[in-house]
Amino acid sequence: MFPDFLCIGAQKAGTTWLHHNLSEQPGIWLPPVKEIHFLDHAPPSMMKRALTKQSHHVLARANAKTAAAELISGRGSLDAFRLAWRLAFAKRDWDWYSSLFPSRPGLMCGEICPGYARLSLDVIQSIAQRNPRAKIIYLLRDPIDRAWSSVAMHFRKRNDQTINEVERDQILKRIDQSKFQSHCRYEQSIANWLACFPPDQVYFGFFERIEAEPMEYLADILTFLGLPAKPAASAPGKRINAGRGEVIDPIIERRLGTLLRDEAVRAHDRFGNAHTAKWLAHAQAVTA
C-alpha cells in the first residue's frame, strides 16, 4: 500500500524529533530506517545498493545486518528480516515502495524524509494519484537558522569537524550550491504540494514548538493524522540529532539573511504567526 502520510521536511526542522515520537505511538507504523529517499532519488543499481556510502543506504544495510543477527539469535522475526533485506537490497520501483508498508486495519503508515519537500510537481502529482487522501506534514524553521544548521551538519558529516573549524570561503561555496539553496525555498515547495493536495490534508508545523510546548505540538500532529490527541509517551522538549552549538559567523549570517530575507517575508505573509514574525525580524536585523 502507499503510505497514509508523508512528513516531507524541512531539513533540520525537527523531522528526527517527530520520527522518534511517532515511532512510539500505537497505531502508527514507520519504516525501521528514517529517510528511504525513494521519491527523490533515481533508482540505484544493485552495486550502489550494496556498496554506496550514501547514508540512507548505509543505514538500510546496517538494519539488515541487525535483523539477520536477531533472527539467528532467536530474538527477531522472519518478517522483520524480510522487510530489512527488501529495504536494503531489493530493486527499487513503485511496487517495491508500496510493499514496504503493511496494510492492517487500524494501522496508519507513513514515511519521514526531508528531501521530499523539494520534489518536482510531476512527482508530487504521481503521489497524489497513488493516494489522493494522503496527509502531508511539513515542518518549518527560521530560514536562516535552518540553513545554518544544515551547512553545519554537512561539514560534521563530511570531516567530523565543527563548522567553526572550516574556512569561511568553503562555507560560502556550500551556501552558493543550487542543491543547498533548494532546501531553503519554502514558498515554492509549499506551492507545489498545495497544487496537488487540498489545504486540509497539509499540516504546517513550527520548529520552535519543540522546546516551547512539545506535548501540545505532538498532540496537534496526532489530531491532524486522525489519531487520539494523547501521546502514548512524553515527547522530549529538546531537539534530537542537534548540532554542537556552533556559533554563526556574522558575515555568514548576513549572507544567509540576504539570500533568505524574501523567504521570511513570504512565510510571514502566508502564516502570519508569532514564529514567522520572529523569522522576519531576524532576517531584517542581519541585513539592515
N, C-alpha and C positions, 0 to 999 in steps of 0.2 A: 504494500500500500504506500501511497505518497504521504509524507508526514502531515499531521494535523496543524502544526505550526512551525515557523522558522523564526529564529532570532538572527537578524541579518547584520548586526553591528550596533554601533560603530566600533572600530578597533580602539582598544584602550578606554572603553566607556562602561565597563562593568560586565562584560559578557561572561567572564570566568566566574565572577561572583554569582551571576544568575545560573550558570550551569551547575555550580556547586549546590545551590539551594533548590533548584528544580529537581535535581537528581535525588533529593531526599524526600520528595513529596509522593505520597501514594497516588496512583492513577496516572503518573507521568512516566514515560519511557524515553530515555535519551541514549544515543549510541555510546558504547564504552569509551570511545575516543572523541573528544571535542574537536570540532572543525574537520569534517570529512573532505571539504573542498572539492566536492563533485560538481557542483553547479557553476563554479567559477574557474575551473581548470580543465584543460583539454584532457581526454582520457589518456592515462600514462601507459607506456609499454610494460610488458611483464618485467623486463630488466629494470626499468625505473621503479616499478612497484617493489622489487626485491632489493634494490641497491641504492636508490637515491637518498640523499641526506636531507631532503625537504622534511620539515618537522612533522607534518601530518602523516607521512609515510613511515617515518622512524617510529612514531608513537603507535601506529597501527601494527607494525611488526613486533614491537615490544609487547603490545597487548596480546598478540597471537602467541608469543613465546610464553607469556604468563598463563594464558588459558590452557596451553598444552601441558605445562608443568602441573597446573592444578588438576587437570583431567587425569594425569598419570598418578598423582598422589591420592586421588580419590576425593579431593575437596571440590573439584569443579564438575561441570556437566558437559555432556557431549554437545548439547545445543549451544552452549556458550563457546565451546571450541570452534564449532562450525561457523558461528557468526564471526568470531575473531579472525578465522582463516579467510573467510569471504571478504571481510573488510580490508584485510591486508593484501591479499594476493589475487583475488578473482578479477576478471576483466570488467572494467567499469563501463556501464551504459545505463540507460534509464531503468531497464528491468532490474539490473543489479542494485541500483539505488533504492528502488521500491521494495526489493526483497529484504532490505536491512531492517525495516520497520514492522514489528509484529502487528497483526490485526486481531485484537481481542476486545470483547465488549467491556466498556468502562475504562479502557486504557487510551490515553492521549499520547501520541508520539510526536517528537519534534527533533529538530537539529539546531545547534547554535554555531554560527560561523560568521565572523565579522566581515569576511571578504564578500559576502553576498550582497551587501548594501550597494556595491558598485556594479552589479550585474547590468548587462545591456537590456534594453527594452524588449528585444525579441526573446531573450532567455526568461525574463520575468513573465512574459506572455505564455511561454511554454509551461511555466509553473502554474499559472492561473488556469490553463486548460486542463492540467492533470488534477488539480484540486482547487476549484474556484472558491471553495469555502475555507481555504487555509487562512490561519491567523498569522499576522506578521508583527513581530516585536522589533522595534528599532530604538536602541539605547543611544542617547546623545550626551555630549560633554562639551564644555567650553572649547571652541575650536582651537584656540592657542594652546591650552593645557593638553588637549588630546594629542595635538601634533607633536608637542614637546615630548610627551610620554612615549609616543610611537617611535620617534627618532632615537630617544634614549634606549628603548628596548632593542632597536636594530643594532646598535653598537654593542650592547651587552651580549646579544646572541652571537654576533659576528666574532668578537675577540675577547669576550668575557671581561670587558673593561667598562668603567663608567664613562658616561658621555663627557664628564668634566676632564677626562684624560685625552680626549680627542681634539685634534686641531680644528679651529673654527672653520677653516676652509672646507674640511671634509664634511662637517655638519651642514654647511650651506649647500654643498654639492648634493647631499642627500635630499635636502628640502626642495631643491630645484628639479628633482626627478618627477616625471609625469605620474608614475605609479603612486609615489608618496602623496602628491597633490590630489590625486583622485580620491584618496581616503578622506580628504578634507572637504569635499564638495557635498555637503549635506543637502542643499536645496535641489540639486539635480537628481540625486539619488531618491529623495523623497518624492519628487515629481514623477519619476519613472515608476515607483511602486504604487503610488496613488492613481496612476493611469491604468493600472491593471487590477487593483483591489480596492473595494469601497472603503471609505474612511472608518467605518465601524469595525473593519477587520484589521486595522493597523493601530498598534499601540506605540506611543512615543514615551520613552522613559528618560529620566534625567539623572545623570551620574551623581550629582550632589546628594540625592536622597539616600544613597548607600550609607553614608555616615550620619545624616540628619535623622532619618526615620526608616531604617532597614525593614522592620517588620511590616509597616504600613505599605512600603514600596512593593515588597514581595506579595502582600495580600492583594494589592491592586492588580498585579500581573496575573495572579491566580484567578481573580474575578474576571479579567479580560478573557482568559482561556476557558471560562465557564466552569471552573472548579471551586470548591469551598474556599472561602477567603481566610481560613485559619490555617497558616502554615503548620506542617507536622513537626517542624523543628525550628529552633530560634535562629533567625538569619543574623549572621555576624555584621556588626556595624563597622566593618573595615573592608578595605579592598583586598582582593585575592590576586596574586601574581602582580603585586605592586612593584614600583621601581625601588631604587636605592636612595631616594631623597636627593637626587641630582638637582643642583641649583641652576636655573636657567641663566645663560649669558644674556645681559640686557640687549646686546646687538642682535642676537638670535631671536629674542622675544620681539624686538621691533620688526625684524624681517618677517616673522610669522604673523605679527599684527597687521602689517601692510598687506600680506598675502591673503589674510582671512577676515579682515575687517568687514568686507561686504557679506561674507557668510554669516557673521554675527548679526549684521543688520537684518538680513533676510530671515534668520532664525527668530529674531525678536518680533519681526513683522508677522511671522506665521503663528508663533506660540504666545507671545506677549505675557510671559510669566516672570516671576522673580529670578529664576535661573537664567533665562536668556537676557534679562536686564543686566545682570552681572557680567555675562559674556560680552555684551555690547560695551559696557563701561570699561572692561578690561582692554578690549581692542582699541577703544578711543584713547585710553590713557597711555598705552605704549606707543601710539602713533602720533600723539599730539606734538 
